[in-house]
Amino acid sequence: MLLVVLLLAGAAPAALADKVFGWVERATIEPWGVAVKAKLDSGALTSSLDARDIETFEREGEEWVRFRLKLEDTASGETFSEELELPLYRDLRVRGAGGRDERPVVLMKVCLGDTIYEEQFSLRDREEMNYPLLLGRRTL
């Protein structure tokens, strides 16, 4: 019924084709082009990125976050390591089995499929996790 309504309204069939992704996808962290395994998690609202040595600091009256990315590029097998400083977008309070945790959130770009998204990423050490990148509902 919805298809008939859309076709009658002049919607092109190509516009009806949704992108389909699986549970685990390859995503690229931009602007570096680092390919990583990403778990798509509809149970999480905010995406999460593996970050080390996380510290907040003040720059010109604004809160910023300094952190280090250490990611294995799945395309080349090489380790990408870079220290970044980005404005703090917001703080995220997380409750889970391990208790409560507060994490900094920054805006970064990620490419999934053929589309680049600017998304919110909470930063945390995900070294013990299977996937360095978790994409939450905001991204999906």
C-alpha positions in Angstrom: 0.0 0.0 0.0 2.8 2.4 0.9 4.6 1.6 -2.3 1.4 2.4 -4.3 1.0 5.7 -2.5 4.6 6.7 -3.1 4.5 5.8 -6.8 1.3 7.7 -7.2 2.9 10.7 -5.5 5.7 10.6 -8.1 8.4 9.0 -6.0 11.0 7.3 -8.2 11.6 3.6 -7.5 15.3 4.3 -6.9 14.3 6.5 -4.0 12.6 3.6 -2.3 15.8 1.5 -2.2 17.2 1.6 1.4 20.8 0.9 2.2 21.2 -2.4 4.0 24.1 -3.0 6.3 24.9 -6.1 8.4 25.8 -6.5 12.0 29.5 -5.9 11.3 30.7 -3.6 8.5 33.9 -1.9 7.4 33.8 1.8 8.1 36.5 4.4 7.4 37.6 7.0 9.8 38.0 10.3 7.9 40.0 12.3 6.9 42.7 9.6 7.3 40.9 6.8 5.4 41.6 4.3 8.2 39.4 1.2 7.6 38.1 -0.5 10.8 35.6 -3.1 11.8 32.5 -1.5 13.0 29.7 -3.2 15.0 26.3 -1.8 14.2 24.4 -1.6 17.5 20.8 -0.4 17.5 20.7 -0.7 21.3 23.2 2.1 21.7 22.1 5.7 20.9 25.6 7.2 20.6 28.5 5.7 18.6 31.7 4.8 20.4 35.3 5.0 19.2 38.4 3.3 20.7 40.5 6.1 22.2 43.5 6.1 24.6 45.1 8.6 26.9 41.9 10.7 27.1 42.1 14.0 28.8 40.0 17.2 28.8 41.5 20.6 28.9 40.6 24.2 28.3 41.5 26.2 25.3 40.4 29.9 25.0 37.6 29.4 27.5 36.2 26.2 25.7 36.5 22.6 26.8 38.5 20.4 24.5 39.5 16.7 24.5 43.0 15.3 23.7 43.2 11.6 22.9 45.1 9.1 20.9 43.7 6.8 18.2 45.5 3.5 17.8 43.6 1.5 15.2 44.5 -1.4 13.0 43.7 -0.5 9.4 41.9 -3.6 8.1 42.7 -2.7 4.5 46.5 -2.5 4.9 47.1 -4.4 8.2 49.1 -1.4 9.5 48.6 0.3 12.8 47.4 3.9 12.6 48.3 6.0 15.6 47.5 9.7 15.9 47.0 12.2 18.8 44.0 14.4 18.3 42.7 17.5 19.9 39.0 18.3 19.3 36.4 20.5 20.9 34.3 18.7 23.5 30.8 18.3 22.0 29.2 17.1 25.2 29.6 14.6 28.1 27.8 11.3 28.1 26.8 9.5 31.2 26.6 5.7 30.7 25.0 3.2 33.0 25.8 -0.5 32.6 26.7 -3.7 34.4 30.0 -2.1 35.4 28.4 0.9 37.0 28.2 4.5 35.9 30.7 6.1 33.6 31.1 9.6 32.1 32.7 9.9 28.7 33.6 12.8 26.5 31.8 13.1 23.1 33.4 14.6 20.0 32.3 15.1 16.4 34.2 13.2 13.8 33.5 11.9 10.3 33.0 8.3 9.4 32.4 6.7 5.9 29.9 3.8 5.8 29.2 2.4 2.4 29.5 5.4 0.0 28.3 8.1 2.4 30.4 10.2 4.9 28.6 11.1 8.1 29.6 13.6 10.7 28.7 11.9 13.9 28.9 12.1 17.7 31.5 9.6 19.1 31.9 8.9 22.8 35.5 8.2 23.5 36.6 5.2 25.6 39.3 2.5 25.7 37.8 -0.3 23.6 41.1 -2.3 23.4 39.5 -5.3 25.1 36.5 -5.1 22.8 36.2 -7.0 19.5 35.4 -3.9 17.5 37.2 -0.5 17.8 34.1 1.3 16.5 30.5 0.9 17.5 27.9 2.7 15.4 24.8 3.6 17.4 21.2 4.6 16.4 22.1 8.2 15.6 24.4 7.0 12.8 22.1 4.2 11.7 
